[in-house]
């Protein structure tokens, strides 16, 4: 199995050069980070705030007992932040900082994905330039016995790196955009939740 993988990598290196190998390594790294992020999002219950939302609604209505009951059933990573707010922590800056700490953990790796999305097309273009240089050198070496297939073959191999670079960059960029959108929604939810708990519409009906 390992021999087959090494043989495949050797063929890729011969065809597209070391740039393609770098791009494949970058795609593997990006895929690994994405899978880790998806697992973290699932464990943290990102976007799954049904009980937390019910707790906020109850608190806003003045029913503190019901709010705490819903809060105790929540498995959201934001539960502790709202628990602090409901327990008497009234400094919104402190609560927002606590929420941001949790957001930072979930957003770790975003910069790496952004770097892959930006650098992959540039690496592909770099590989294409190197391939074109090699193709024209081969054409020059051929002298007066110019075979159009030499140039054509060199060009398509050179363009292969650009195609690979775009193939790595586009899905990485799309996934990163989706992850960032999810986190933007989480921030909006957290800000609204903290504001609601600190400034409820109705006074408490029970202790």
C-alpha positions in Angstrom: 0.0 0.0 0.0 2.8 2.4 1.0 4.7 1.5 -2.2 1.7 2.3 -4.3 1.3 5.7 -2.6 4.9 6.5 -3.1 4.7 5.4 -6.7 1.7 7.6 -7.3 3.4 10.6 -5.7 6.5 10.0 -7.9 4.3 10.0 -11.0 2.7 13.2 -9.9 6.0 14.8 -9.2 7.3 13.8 -12.7 4.1 15.1 -14.3 3.5 18.4 -12.4 6.7 18.9 -10.6 7.3 19.6 -6.9 4.7 22.5 -6.9 1.9 19.9 -7.4 3.2 17.9 -4.5 3.2 21.0 -2.3 -0.4 21.8 -3.4 -1.5 18.2 -2.6 0.1 18.5 0.8 -1.7 21.8 1.4 -5.0 20.2 0.4 -4.5 17.3 2.8 -3.6 19.8 5.6 -6.7 21.9 4.8 -9.0 18.9 4.7 -7.6 17.7 8.1 -8.3 21.2 9.6 -11.8 21.3 8.2 -12.6 17.8 9.6 -11.3 18.9 13.0 -13.4 22.1 12.9 -16.5 20.1 12.0 -15.9 17.8 14.9 -15.3 20.8 17.3 -18.5 22.5 16.0 -20.5 19.3 16.7 -19.0 18.8 20.1 -19.7 22.5 21.1 -23.2 22.3 19.7 -22.6 25.2 17.4 -26.0 26.4 16.1 -27.9 24.0 18.4 -29.2 26.4 21.1 -32.8 25.2 21.5 -32.6 24.9 25.3 -30.5 28.0 25.5 -32.9 30.0 23.5 -35.8 28.8 25.7 -33.9 29.8 28.7 -33.3 33.3 27.3 -37.0 33.6 26.4 -38.1 32.5 29.9 -35.6 34.9 31.6 -36.8 37.8 29.4 -40.4 36.9 30.5 -39.3 37.1 34.2 -39.6 33.3 34.8 -36.2 32.7 36.3 -36.9 29.2 37.5 -37.9 28.0 34.1 -34.9 29.8 32.6 -32.5 27.9 34.9 -34.3 24.6 34.2 -33.8 25.1 30.4 -30.2 26.2 31.0 -29.4 23.1 33.0 -30.5 20.9 30.1 -28.4 22.8 27.5 -25.2 21.3 26.2 -24.1 24.5 24.4 -20.6 25.8 24.8 -22.2 29.2 25.7 -24.1 27.8 28.7 -21.5 28.8 31.2 -21.4 32.3 29.9 -25.2 32.7 30.4 -25.0 30.9 33.7 -22.6 33.6 35.0 -24.9 36.3 33.7 -27.9 34.7 35.4 -25.9 34.3 38.6 -25.2 38.0 39.1 -22.4 38.8 36.7 -23.6 42.2 35.3 -20.5 43.4 33.5 -21.3 42.9 29.8 -17.6 43.4 28.8 -16.6 40.5 31.1 -19.3 38.3 29.7 -18.5 39.2 26.1 -14.8 38.5 26.8 -15.8 35.0 28.1 -17.8 34.4 25.0 -15.0 35.6 22.7 -12.6 33.2 24.5 -14.9 30.3 23.4 -15.2 31.7 19.9 -11.4 31.9 19.6 -11.1 28.2 20.3 -13.6 27.4 17.6 -12.0 29.8 15.1 -8.5 28.4 15.6 -7.3 27.1 12.2 -9.3 29.6 10.2 -6.1 31.6 9.4 -4.5 28.5 8.1 -7.4 27.8 5.8 -7.4 31.4 4.6 -3.6 31.1 3.8 -4.2 27.9 1.8 -7.1 29.5 -0.1 -4.9 32.5 -1.0 -1.6 30.8 -1.6 -2.8 27.8 -3.7 -3.6 29.8 -6.9 -0.3 31.7 -6.6 1.6 28.4 -6.2 -0.3 27.0 -9.2 0.7 30.1 -11.2 4.3 29.8 -10.1 4.3 26.1 -11.2 2.9 27.2 -14.6 5.6 29.8 -15.1 8.3 27.2 -14.3 6.6 24.7 -16.6 6.5 27.2 -19.5 10.1 28.1 -19.0 10.9 24.4 -19.2 8.8 24.0 -22.3 10.5 26.8 -24.2 13.9 25.5 -23.2 13.0 22.1 -24.7 11.8 24.0 -27.8 15.1 25.9 -28.0 17.1 22.7 -27.5 15.2 21.1 -30.4 16.8 23.7 -32.7 15.6 23.6 -36.3 13.8 20.2 -35.7 10.9 21.8 -34.0 8.1 19.4 -33.1 4.8 21.2 -32.1 4.0 18.4 -29.8 7.0 19.3 -27.6 5.6 22.7 -27.0 2.0 21.6 -26.7 2.9 18.8 -24.2 5.0 21.2 -22.1 2.2 23.8 -22.0 -0.5 21.5 -20.8 1.7 20.0 -18.1 2.6 23.6 -17.1 -1.1 24.6 -16.9 -1.8 21.5 -14.8 -0.3 23.3 -11.7 -2.7 26.2 -12.2 -5.7 23.8 -12.4 -4.5 22.0 -9.2 -4.0 25.3 -7.4 -7.6 26.4 -8.2 -9.0 23.0 -7.3 -7.4 23.4 -3.9 -8.3 27.0 -3.4 -11.9 27.1 -4.4 -13.4 24.4 -2.0 -11.1 25.7 0.8 -12.4 29.2 0.3 -16.0 28.0 0.2 -15.7 25.9 3.4 -13.9 28.8 5.2 -16.7 31.2 4.2 -19.3 28.8 5.5 -17.4 28.3 8.8 -17.0 32.1 9.3 -20.7 32.6 8.6 -21.6 30.1 11.3 -19.4 31.9 13.8 -20.9 35.3 12.8 -24.3 33.9 13.7 -22.9 32.6 17.0 -21.6 36.0 17.9 -25.0 37.6 17.1 -26.8 35.0 19.2 -24.4 35.5 22.1 -24.6 39.3 22.1 -28.4 39.1 22.0 -28.5 36.5 24.8 -26.2 38.4 27.1 -28.1 41.7 26.5 -31.4 40.0 27.2 -30.2 38.4 30.4 -28.7 41.6 31.7 -31.7 43.8 30.6 -34.8 41.6 30.7 -38.2 42.9 29.5 -40.1 41.7 32.5 -39.1 41.8 36.2 -38.5 38.4 37.9 -41.6 36.6 39.0 -39.7 34.1 41.3 -36.3 33.8 42.9 
